[in-house]
Amino acid sequence: MTARTAIILLVISAFLLPLFGWIGALFKIQHWPLSWAWDLVAWLFSAVMALVVAIKVMRYPGFKDFLDH
């Protein structure tokens, strides 16, 4: 995965995470079925994005130099 792909995923997640959260909250307020699924999607998407960022940071060549100082 390139840095461009990671940045695109982060920008997309900046829009999708609040959207999934709002939809889940709306479903919960109205007591509709599958409201837990929207919350689960938002949490899983957030976890995947955090994992992608962590992997990109750990593979960055300057990261080891930063930790050594």
N, C-alpha and C positions, 0 to 999 in steps of 0.2 A: 504494500500500500504506500502510495506516495504521500508527501506532505499536502499536496493539493487535494487529494481525496479526503484526508483527515480533516482539513479545514472546511471542505464542502459539507462533510457529515456534521461537523460542529455547528455550522450555520443552520443547516436543516434542523438539527436538534434544538437549536435556540427557538425555533418557531413551533416545532411539533410537541415539545414537552409541555409547554403551557396549554396548548390546544388539547392534548390528551387529558391533562389535569382538569381543565374546565369541563370537558365532556363528561368525565367521570364524576365530577362534583354535581353536574346537572342531573345525571342519571341517579345519583344517590339522593338528591333532594326530592326528586319525583318518585323515588322508590321503584324505578324500572329494573327489570331483570338485567343481568350481566353488567351491572355497574362495576363490579369487582374486576371485570376483564379490562376495562379502560384504565383502571388504576394499575393493574398488573402490566399492561402494555407500557404505560408511562414509566414505571419503575424499571422494567427490563430494558427499555430503550435508554434510560439514564445510565444504568449499569454498563451497558455495552459501550456507550460513548465514553464513560470514565475509563473503561478498559482500553479502548482505542487510544485515548490521550496518554494513558500511562505507558503503553507500549511504544508510542511514538517518542515520548520523552526519554525513555530508557535506551532507545536505539539511536538517539541523537548523539553524534560524535563529541560535541562539546559538553555533554552532560557528565561524562566521566572526569573530564578536566575540572568542571565546576565542583564536583564532589571531592576531588583531591586537594583543593585549596583550602 
